[in-house]
Amino acid sequence: MIVIGIAGGTGSGKTTVVNEICRLLKNDKVVVIPQDSYYKDNSHLPLEERLELNFDHPDSVDFKLLVRHLKELRAGKSIEQPIYSYLTCARSQTESVKVDPSKVIIVEGILIFTCPELRNCMDIKVFVDADADDRLGRVIFRDNLERGRTIEKVLERYQKTVKPMHLQFIEPSKRYADIIIPQGGHNQVAIDILLASVEKALERK
């Protein structure tokens, strides 16, 4: 088993890279653990307060549970991955997703390199880099279409939390990466290099 960490700013193209790895390695070999499933449960707060939470700060993520689950997968145990809703900003109290161990585990998220214990669980660390303008465009499209936020609300959140948190936490975490993929998730040469590294690591294992 190898664990790949894929980090990068919001809207950088991480999901595109993850999907390409899954496609090339065949999905039955790959399990994806999204950081988004491990946001701390905020169901005790009124909805209005939950909607204003800063999800781009490391304190918003339940890294303790994420690390424990990753170690359990490494030990050959299945886990019950939480389900987190961006619409309610709360973790489901009744449902979870059973995840079984696999040859390749991908941990994906904007803040995953900010946690030293989580970084230490990874065999390959990848940072997907993209221009701020490109990232903002994707964020506007995604949050408006998938999360029901108005464009005004998306831009307000970008200026208030996304941009400053990116500069404070996410961009500096790039220094921990083994591989940096520039130009977002459509850099096929970089993805081919990453895939070759994964296949070599699997052979060594």
Buried (B, 14 or more C-beta within 10 A) or exposed (E): BBBBBBBBBBBBBBBBBBEBBBEBBEEEBBBBBBBBBBBBBBEEBEEEEBBEBEBBBBEBBBBEBBBEBBEBBBEEEEBEBBBBEBEEBBBBEEEBEEBEBBBBBBBBBBBBBBBEEBBEBBBBBBBBBBEBEBBBEBBBEBBBEEEEBEEEBBBEBBEEBBBBBBEEBBBEBBEBBBBBBEBBBEBEEBBEEBBEBBEEBBEEE
